[in-house]
């Protein structure tokens, strides 16, 4: 795997990467049906880069890539993913490809992202693009697979949460936390989640 290049080039300046994570989320069917017109149930993968700067006059950028689709049944299959786009919204899914954040959020209107070599839970990410304000960025750095959030609500159990995960991905090399209800929707229905982190890398 290439050496860790710990900076992001953004709008003509370099910023240190302080966090680089790959994660996924599976929507709570109740929330999706009640508040989101039935959308958001399938697994959705994201990559998030957060940066910092020594210059107190500069707001460090964060860059998120969203709606990543992998066809395999193992998180190892992230390796080899590649996407290019010239419109900020995926016409097939209706979801955005990604966003940058400095002082406000900007859609990434054109860009590309590739996930290449894997070393344990670390994948190498090459990406570049331009946001709505015309700011360019380039990334050549590792990102760590953190895990998968499986969201649920009453009357979900550990078993129904795991079944939902297995709809999209095998759990042979994942270990999950017990499902716990810890918040409440406006409707009064309680919500919660399990988090499946990598195991047996």
CORSULZI-V725353 format. One record per helix or strand of 2 or more residues. SS is the DSSP state (a for helix, b for strand). FROM is the first residue (numbers start at 1). LEN is the number of residues. Records with the same first field share a line. If there is no record, write none. Layout:
BEGIN
SS->FROM-LEN ; FROM-LEN
END
This chain:
BEGIN
b->7-4 ; 13-14 ; 44-9 ; 62-7 ; 82-4 ; 98-4 ; 105-15 ; 122-10 ; 136-18 ; 174-3 ; 180-5 ; 190-9
a->29-7 ; 75-4 ; 158-9
END
